[in-house]
Amino acid sequence: MKRSPSGALAGSSIPAAILRASATLKFAGNIGFWVQLVLGVIAALILLFASASLVGGDASAAQQDPTFSQGSSFGVFCAAGGIVALVVSIFFFFRYKTIARLMLVNDNALRPKKSYTLQTIKFGLLANLIGMMAAIIGAESFVGLVIGKALTIPQGAVFSNTSQLIQPKDLFIILANTHTIASHFTGIVVALWLLNQLNK
């Protein structure tokens, strides 16, 4: 038997509204999944690289400036929390694609209910909001620490301890948070668009 572009069997009893909802979920699921996956992998790699450099210099930095050491640890913790929430969000976007396939089943008992679909999208949206908040806190924390370093550097000063200067690893962690924020923002936009489309 022939299949329609949405994947349903031609002449099936699936309502047109469900076919549209399935196509919308599949489209949004693919966009959200791949955009968040790519940005999330980049953010995780940058964070791992920067954290490894940070751990290597923590001993001397902690002796010279314990406040900065504690602040940087908190910033890394928030950045890691944002990435963990991103993993949860990616799972939800994969789940949207699974729901889209289940909508094309002819058996009404196996077809996901609209309330379940909307609730799943809201949980995914919540994961994005929590992750974005953690990433913003992490970024703000490191920006504050970097500004603090910059303000304490006298003009023309010579440093024997380079840990007192702004390090590339500090900026890398801010960059990782920025990628995480962009990824969560994409998830939020797609989830809100999905809720709008499915509630029509």
N, C-alpha and C positions, 0 to 999 in steps of 0.2 A: 504493500500500500504506500501511496505517496505521503510525504510529510510536508507540513507547512513550514515556512521559514523559521517559525518559533520552535520547531521540533515536534509539534503535536501531530498525530495522525490525521490525515485529511478525512473529513466527515465525522470527526470525533464529537462527543457531546460536551466538550470543555467550553464554557462560556467565553465570549470574546474578551470580557473584562479580566478574566483570569489569565488568558493568553497575554494580554498587554502587561499585566502585573508581573508575570513570569519573565517576559522580555526585559522589563525595566529593572527587575532585581538582578538578572544575569548581567546586564550592561553595567549597572552601578557596582555590582560585586567585582567584576573584572577590573574596572577602573580603580576602585578603592584598594583592592587586593594588591595589584601590581605597583601602583604608585607608592603605597605605604611600605611594601616589601623592599623596593629599591632604595627609597630614602632611609628606611629603617636599617638596612644592611650597611649603608654608608655611615650612618650615625653610630652604629655599634662598633664598626671597625675604627672609626676616628676616636671613639671613647676608649676602646681597648688600648689603642696606641698611646693616647695621652695619659691614661691611667697607669700604664706600665712605666712611662717616663716619670710620672708623678710619684709613684711608689719608690722608684730608684733614688729620688732626691728628697724623700720625706724625712729621713733621719737628720740630715744637716739642716733642712729648712725648719723642722720642728724645734731644733735647738735655738736657731736664730729668731724665728718668729712663730711661736706656738699658735697665735691667733689665726695666722694665715693657713697653717697646717690644718687646724680644725675646720676653718671655713671651706678650704678646698675639699676636704673629705665629705663635708655636707653637700657641696655642689656636685661632686661625683655621685653621691648616693641619690640625689634628686634626678640627675641625668639618667642613671641606671633605672630608677623607678619609671621614668618616662618611656624608656625603651621596653621595659616589661609590660607596661600598659599598651604599648604599640603592638607587641606580640599578641596580646588578647584581642585587640581591635582587628588585626589581620585575620585571626581565627574567625571572628564574626563575619568579616567580608567573604571569607571562604564559605561560611555557613549560608550566606545570602544566595550564593550560586547553587548550593545544594537544595535550598528551599525552592528556588526557581525551577529546578528539575522535577522536584516532587509535585509542583503545581500542575505539571503536564500529565500526571497519572490520571487515568479515567475513573479510578475508584475514589469516590468522594470521601470515604472513610480514611484513606491514606493521604489525602491532599491536606497540606497545612492550612489551619484556619487563619483568617486575616488578623485576629487578635494576637495570635502567637507570632506571626510575622512582624507585626508592629512592635510587639514587646521585645523581640530579638533585636530589632533595629535600635530601639531605645537603649538596650543594654550595651550595644556596640558604641552608641553615641556617648554613653556615660563613661566607657573606657577611654574614649578619645578625650573627653573633658578632663578626666582625672590625670591622664598622661600629659596633656598639654599644660595643666597647672603645675605638675612636677617639673617638667622641662623648663617652664618659664621661671620657676623659683630657682632651679639650678643655674640657668643662664644669668639671672639677676645677681645671684650669689657670687658667681665668678667675675661678672662685670664690676661689682662693687670691690672685690679683692684686687682686681687689676688696676682700677682707678686709685685705690688706696696705695698700691705700690708706686704708681706713677706720681702721685702727689708727694710721696716721701723721698723722691730722688732729687737731691740738690743739683743745681746746674754745675757741670764740670766736675762732679764728684768721681772718685776712683774707688771701685769696689773690689775687695779681695774675695768676697763671697757673692758669686753671681746669682745665687738663689734669691737675693734681694731685688733683682731686676725682673722685669716682665719677661716671662719665658714663652716660647712657642707653644708649649704644652697647655698653658693657661688659655691661649686663644683657640687651640684645637678643641678643648672641652666646651667653650662657648659655641664653636662651630657645630659640634655634635648636637648640642641642645637646639641650635637653630634648625638643623635638619629634622630633629624629632618634632619640634613645634610645627614645621611645615607639613610633616607627614600627618600629624594629628589634625591640623587644620583641614587638610584634604579629606580626612575621614569625617570630620564634622560637617563639611559642606555637602558631601555625598549623602550622608545619613539624613540631613535636613531635607535635601532634594527628594530622597526616597520617601520620607514621611509625607511630604507634600503631594507627591505623585500617587501614592497608594491611598491617600485619604480623599482623593477626588471622587 
